[in-house]
């Protein structure tokens, strides 16, 4: 059996964690935990964008017409 995917992506979870830390912290810019959460979020965003770019490249000219513009 295949693994079940989480209901929400890691990116969404990280955004929620960051928002929670920002509301509960007096100096949000200096917090090491907040900085590491932001790094993880950026890493997830890079992964997602790289995957989209690879798929677009692999599809070639036929993929450009097949993919919606709002993606």
GROMACS elastic network, one bead per residue, 0.5 to 0.9 nm:
[ bonds ]
;  ai    aj funct       b0    kb
    1     4     6  0.88663   500
    4     7     6  0.89439   500
    5     8     6  0.82693   500
    5     9     6  0.83893   500
    6     9     6  0.63921   500
    6    10     6  0.83699   500
    8    11     6  0.81072   500
    8    12     6  0.62788   500
    8    13     6  0.69212   500
    9    12     6  0.53605   500
    9    13     6  0.64544   500
    9    14     6  0.87398   500
   10    13     6  0.50288   500
   10    14     6  0.60695   500
   10    15     6  0.85590   500
   10    41     6  0.81017   500
   10    44     6  0.73457   500
   11    14     6  0.51949   500
   11    15     6  0.62387   500
   11    16     6  0.87480   500
   11    40     6  0.85831   500
   11    41     6  0.59762   500
   11    42     6  0.87148   500
   11    44     6  0.61260   500
   11    45     6  0.70866   500
   12    15     6  0.50938   500
   12    16     6  0.62870   500
   12    17     6  0.86889   500
   12    41     6  0.88193   500
   13    16     6  0.51883   500
   13    17     6  0.62551   500
   13    18     6  0.86988   500
   14    17     6  0.50118   500
   14    18     6  0.61164   500
   14    19     6  0.85604   500
   14    37     6  0.66403   500
   14    38     6  0.78380   500
   14    40     6  0.76009   500
   14    41     6  0.59525   500
   15    18     6  0.51624   500
   15    19     6  0.61969   500
   15    20     6  0.86474   500
   15    37     6  0.85431   500
   15    38     6  0.83997   500
   15    41     6  0.72087   500
   16    19     6  0.51193   500
   16    20     6  0.61850   500
   16    21     6  0.86561   500
   17    20     6  0.51018   500
   17    21     6  0.61802   500
   17    22     6  0.86258   500
   17    34     6  0.87127   500
   17    37     6  0.77171   500
   18    21     6  0.50941   500
   18    22     6  0.61357   500
   18    23     6  0.87925   500
   18    34     6  0.64917   500
   18    37     6  0.65961   500
   18    38     6  0.72240   500
   19    22     6  0.51523   500
   19    23     6  0.64880   500
   19    24     6  0.88880   500
   20    23     6  0.54051   500
   20    24     6  0.64377   500
   20    25     6  0.87755   500
   21    24     6  0.52397   500
   21    25     6  0.60234   500
   21    28     6  0.75677   500
   21    33     6  0.86636   500
   21    34     6  0.67619   500
   22    25     6  0.55386   500
   22    26     6  0.82034   500
   22    27     6  0.85002   500
   22    28     6  0.57744   500
   22    29     6  0.89641   500
   22    34     6  0.79743   500
   23    26     6  0.82526   500
   23    28     6  0.85483   500
   24    28     6  0.86033   500
   25    28     6  0.55553   500
   25    31     6  0.82333   500
   27    30     6  0.58812   500
   27    31     6  0.68454   500
   28    31     6  0.55494   500
   28    34     6  0.70542   500
   28    35     6  0.87760   500
   29    32     6  0.85308   500
   29    34     6  0.77804   500
   29    35     6  0.77063   500
   30    33     6  0.89958   500
   30    34     6  0.80583   500
   30    35     6  0.77862   500
   31    34     6  0.53024   500
   31    35     6  0.62789   500
   31    36     6  0.87909   500
   32    35     6  0.50190   500
   32    36     6  0.62170   500
   32    37     6  0.86320   500
   33    36     6  0.51606   500
   33    37     6  0.62114   500
   33    38     6  0.86745   500
   34    37     6  0.50387   500
   34    38     6  0.62313   500
   34    39     6  0.86460   500
   35    38     6  0.51455   500
   35    39     6  0.62775   500
   35    40     6  0.87530   500
   36    40     6  0.62279   500
   36    41     6  0.85870   500
   37    40     6  0.51000   500
   37    41     6  0.61647   500
   37    42     6  0.86564   500
   38    42     6  0.61524   500
   38    43     6  0.85536   500
   39    42     6  0.51412   500
   39    43     6  0.61748   500
   39    44     6  0.87023   500
   40    43     6  0.50202   500
   40    44     6  0.62453   500
   40    45     6  0.86555   500
   41    44     6  0.51645   500
   41    45     6  0.62356   500
   41    46     6  0.86552   500
   42    45     6  0.50421   500
   42    46     6  0.61403   500
   42    47     6  0.86280   500
   43    46     6  0.50951   500
   43    47     6  0.62309   500
   43    48     6  0.87122   500
   44    47     6  0.50797   500
   44    48     6  0.62509   500
   44    49     6  0.86811   500
   45    48     6  0.51340   500
   45    49     6  0.61751   500
   45    50     6  0.85160   500
   46    49     6  0.51706   500
   46    50     6  0.59684   500
   46    51     6  0.84873   500
   47    50     6  0.51542   500
   47    51     6  0.61192   500
   47    52     6  0.86348   500
   48    51     6  0.52171   500
   48    52     6  0.62792   500
   48    53     6  0.86737   500
   49    52     6  0.50917   500
   49    53     6  0.61367   500
   49    54     6  0.86248   500
   50    53     6  0.50120   500
   50    54     6  0.61216   500
   50    55     6  0.86046   500
   51    54     6  0.50840   500
   51    55     6  0.61730   500
   51    56     6  0.85431   500
   52    55     6  0.51699   500
   52    56     6  0.61299   500
   52    57     6  0.85854   500
   53    56     6  0.50692   500
   53    57     6  0.60897   500
   53    58     6  0.85337   500
   54    57     6  0.50528   500
   54    58     6  0.60182   500
   54    59     6  0.85405   500
   55    58     6  0.50597   500
   55    59     6  0.61043   500
   55    60     6  0.88043   500
   55    63     6  0.85119   500
   56    59     6  0.52360   500
   56    60     6  0.66436   500
   56    61     6  0.89033   500
   56    63     6  0.63700   500
   56    64     6  0.71552   500
   56    67     6  0.85191   500
   57    60     6  0.54649   500
   57    61     6  0.86184   500
   57    63     6  0.81999   500
   58    63     6  0.79767   500
   59    62     6  0.61788   500
   59    64     6  0.73277   500
   60    63     6  0.54359   500
   60    64     6  0.68010   500
   61    64     6  0.52955   500
   61    65     6  0.70097   500
   61    66     6  0.89741   500
   62    65     6  0.55887   500
   62    66     6  0.63533   500
   62    67     6  0.88814   500
   63    67     6  0.59365   500
   64    67     6  0.57246   500
   64    68     6  0.83496   500
   64    69     6  0.89675   500
   65    68     6  0.77351   500
   67    70     6  0.86398   500
   67    71     6  0.74081   500
   68    71     6  0.58066   500
